Amino acid sequence: MIYALQNQNQKEQACYVRFFNGAIGLDTADIFVNDQLVVEDLRHGTFSNFRMAKPGAYKVEVKIHSETSDTVFTELVSLMEDTAYTIVLTGNADHLSLVVVPLDLRHDIRLPNIRFANTMPYDSVIDIDINGHSAVDGLMYQEISDNIEMQPGNHYVTIYDANSQKILEDGFTIAAGKNYLGIIVGTIDEPENLPALFVAEDMPVL
């Protein structure tokens, strides 16, 4: 999963993959792809680095270590060329799932921008305001917003649930000429795991 495939025209056929640990109660996780360890001890709330891969289907295994036992979650993921993927670990150790957030690297978009992925489980629906103005309405679990063109600098975000109740206030900073991904994790109904926003640069478009 660390190389690109050359086609007959010598055009590189490749994609890129990184992982984000947003699962409830997972301090760290090991991630295997086709039985190869690719990310070790991925801490909660952190992104791994992007890795180059060739398009195709992959077996992704997440191993969670505890004092009593090891938990293994397995899922098949299909990857396409010229696409960058952020694969989000969500849920909890007993009901783990993966949310795949793709980015078409051939898409012509204005920079800088940000988009958001709702990875809060249990059928959550959220609205997002940026700098006091509505930016995203009705973003459902596992949905990804459109790119939102922004000015470089500091911005603040407010997130509401389906009942228009404020569930999160936070901020982020973006630089000129870059695109960003905001991952929204946590749960609305569990005080020990309140919603949180994690923002990171995404892959540059081609």
Disulfide bonds with the S-S distance in Angstrom:
none
